[in-house]
Amino acid sequence: KKLPFLEEKINHYIAYGEKILYSSGKGSYIPSKTGVCRSRRKWFILPDLTPASILWTKAVYKTFKHHELETPVYFNQRFYGIYPYDDRISNILCAYLNSFVVLFYLEFITERMALGALEVTVDSLKNLPVPDFRKFPEEFLEELENCFLILKSRNLYSVEDEVNQKDRIQLDKTVLKCFNISEKEIDIIYEFI
């Protein structure tokens, strides 16, 4: 049902609002049809974000996990988007980023927040040493990717419990091979963990 009397009252209210002055709260008045907001320069600029298929978690606390997504998504201030130079190495890059080798590196270069969380800055992520996986043999890359896919297929535990998981150990040992660390040296490293 149309309510003509209500429409008339609404039109009267709008006409009244267009004629009066509004207080700016500073002792001055602003005419109702002013372009004040429209004409001033914006105090912010939102960046042009490109959706990412790999998300780096900015703060690391009880678990250490960076996400690989089938569909790229927009991200916010709690994640950094990572863009591999070649989509074919996405799993391999995620394997490396999710290894405890990277976590231990971050332990040395980042500061702790309240309750012990690691807060990874953009600069520390940019400076993270990442091997050029294009220079590795295909068999090695397949081994690294398989280690990651096994790890990716299950729920992760806390860092303290995760370090003792067989599939985690296998991933980390494979990543350490990127740096030409021998099996004997890897065993010595694991004695200290």
C-alpha positions as CSV (number, residue, x, y, z in Angstrom):
1,K,0.0,0.0,0.0
2,K,1.2,3.5,-0.7
3,L,1.0,5.9,2.1
4,P,0.8,9.4,0.5
5,F,0.8,11.3,3.8
6,L,4.0,9.5,4.8
7,E,5.7,10.3,1.4
8,E,4.7,14.0,1.9
9,K,6.3,14.1,5.4
10,I,9.5,12.4,4.1
11,N,9.7,15.0,1.2
12,H,9.2,17.8,3.7
13,Y,11.9,16.4,6.0
14,I,14.4,16.2,3.1
15,A,13.6,19.7,2.0
16,Y,14.1,21.1,5.5
17,G,17.4,19.3,5.8
18,E,18.6,20.8,2.6
19,K,18.0,24.4,3.8
20,I,19.5,24.5,7.3
21,L,23.1,24.9,8.5
22,Y,24.9,22.1,10.3
23,S,27.3,22.8,13.2
24,S,30.8,21.7,12.6
25,G,31.3,21.4,16.3
26,K,34.0,24.1,16.2
27,G,31.7,27.2,16.4
28,S,31.2,27.4,12.6
29,Y,28.4,26.1,10.4
30,I,28.4,24.1,7.2
31,P,25.7,24.6,4.6
32,S,23.8,21.4,3.9
33,K,24.8,21.2,0.2
34,T,28.5,21.5,0.7
35,G,31.2,19.6,-1.0
36,V,33.5,19.6,2.0
37,C,34.1,15.8,2.2
38,R,34.1,15.3,-1.5
39,S,36.6,18.1,-2.2
40,R,39.2,17.3,0.4
41,R,42.3,15.1,-0.3
42,K,42.1,11.6,1.0
43,W,44.3,10.9,4.0
44,F,44.7,7.3,3.1
45,I,45.6,5.2,0.1
46,L,44.6,1.6,-0.1
47,P,47.2,-0.5,-2.0
48,D,46.3,-2.5,-5.1
49,L,46.3,-6.0,-3.7
50,T,46.7,-9.0,-5.8
51,P,45.2,-12.2,-4.4
52,A,47.8,-14.7,-3.4
53,S,47.8,-18.5,-3.3
54,I,50.5,-18.7,-0.6
55,L,49.9,-16.9,2.7
56,W,52.6,-16.4,5.2
57,T,51.3,-16.2,8.8
58,K,52.7,-13.0,10.3
59,A,52.7,-14.2,13.9
60,V,53.9,-17.6,14.9
61,Y,52.9,-18.9,18.3
62,K,52.0,-22.5,19.1
63,T,51.9,-23.8,15.6
64,F,54.0,-23.1,12.6
65,K,52.0,-23.1,9.4
66,H,52.0,-21.1,6.2
67,H,49.1,-21.7,3.8
68,E,48.9,-22.9,0.3
69,L,45.5,-22.3,-1.3
70,E,44.0,-23.7,-4.4
71,T,42.2,-20.4,-5.1
72,P,44.2,-17.2,-4.6
73,V,42.6,-14.9,-1.9
74,Y,43.0,-11.4,-0.7
75,F,44.8,-11.1,2.6
76,N,44.9,-8.7,5.5
77,Q,47.4,-7.4,8.1
78,R,47.8,-10.9,9.7
79,F,49.2,-12.5,6.5
80,Y,51.7,-11.7,3.8
81,G,50.9,-12.8,0.3
82,I,53.7,-14.7,-1.5
83,Y,53.9,-15.0,-5.2
84,P,56.2,-17.7,-6.6
85,Y,58.1,-16.9,-9.8
86,D,56.7,-20.1,-11.2
87,D,53.4,-21.7,-10.1
88,R,54.9,-25.2,-10.6
89,I,57.1,-24.7,-7.6
90,S,54.3,-23.6,-5.3
91,N,54.3,-26.9,-3.3
92,I,58.1,-26.9,-3.1
93,L,58.2,-23.3,-1.9
94,C,55.6,-24.1,0.7
95,A,57.6,-27.2,1.8
96,Y,60.6,-25.0,2.4
97,L,58.6,-22.2,4.2
98,N,56.8,-24.7,6.4
99,S,60.1,-26.4,7.4
100,F,61.5,-26.0,10.9
101,V,64.7,-24.9,9.2
102,V,62.9,-21.7,8.5
103,L,61.3,-21.5,11.9
104,F,64.7,-21.9,13.6
105,Y,66.2,-19.2,11.4
106,L,63.3,-16.9,12.4
107,E,64.0,-17.7,16.0
108,F,67.4,-16.0,15.6
109,I,66.3,-12.9,13.6
110,T,62.9,-11.9,15.0
111,E,61.8,-10.5,18.3
112,R,59.2,-12.1,20.5
113,M,55.9,-10.5,21.3
114,A,53.8,-11.0,24.4
115,L,53.4,-14.7,25.5
116,G,56.4,-15.6,23.2
117,A,54.9,-15.3,19.8
118,L,57.3,-14.6,16.9
119,E,56.3,-11.5,14.9
120,V,57.7,-11.7,11.4
121,T,58.2,-8.4,9.7
122,V,58.0,-7.8,6.0
123,D,61.8,-7.1,6.0
124,S,62.6,-10.4,7.8
125,L,60.5,-12.3,5.3
126,K,62.1,-10.4,2.4
127,N,65.6,-11.3,3.7
128,L,64.7,-14.9,4.3
129,P,67.3,-17.0,2.4
130,V,65.4,-19.1,-0.1
131,P,67.2,-21.6,-2.4
132,D,66.7,-21.2,-6.1
133,F,64.8,-24.4,-6.7
134,R,65.3,-24.1,-10.5
135,K,68.9,-25.3,-9.9
136,F,67.9,-28.6,-8.1
137,P,67.4,-32.0,-9.8
138,E,63.8,-33.0,-10.5
139,E,64.1,-36.1,-8.3
140,F,65.0,-33.9,-5.3
141,L,62.1,-31.5,-6.0
142,E,59.7,-34.5,-6.2
143,E,61.0,-35.8,-2.8
144,L,60.6,-32.4,-1.2
145,E,57.1,-31.9,-2.7
146,N,56.0,-35.4,-1.5
147,C,57.2,-34.7,2.0
148,F,55.1,-31.5,2.0
149,L,52.0,-33.2,0.6
150,I,52.2,-35.8,3.4
151,L,52.5,-33.1,6.0
152,K,49.8,-31.0,4.4
153,S,47.3,-33.9,4.6
154,R,47.1,-34.0,8.4
155,N,46.4,-31.6,11.2
156,L,49.5,-29.9,12.7
157,Y,50.5,-30.2,16.4
158,S,52.1,-27.6,18.6
159,V,55.7,-26.8,17.7
160,E,56.9,-28.8,20.7
161,D,55.0,-31.9,19.6
162,E,55.5,-31.4,15.8
163,V,59.3,-31.5,16.0
164,N,59.1,-35.2,16.9
165,Q,56.7,-36.3,14.1
166,K,58.3,-38.6,11.6
167,D,56.9,-36.8,8.5
168,R,58.1,-33.5,9.9
169,I,61.6,-34.8,10.5
170,Q,61.7,-36.2,6.9
171,L,60.6,-32.8,5.5
172,D,63.2,-31.0,7.6
173,K,66.0,-33.4,6.6
174,T,65.1,-33.0,3.0
175,V,65.2,-29.2,3.3
176,L,68.6,-29.4,5.0
177,K,69.9,-31.2,2.0
178,C,69.3,-28.0,0.0
179,F,72.2,-26.6,1.9
180,N,74.5,-29.6,1.3
181,I,74.3,-30.7,4.9
182,S,75.2,-34.4,5.1
183,E,73.1,-37.1,6.8
184,K,75.7,-37.3,9.6
185,E,75.5,-33.5,10.2
186,I,71.7,-33.6,10.1
187,D,71.7,-36.3,12.8
188,I,73.9,-34.1,14.9
189,I,71.5,-31.2,14.5
190,Y,68.6,-33.4,15.6
191,E,70.4,-34.4,18.7
192,F,70.2,-30.8,19.9
193,I,66.5,-30.3,19.0
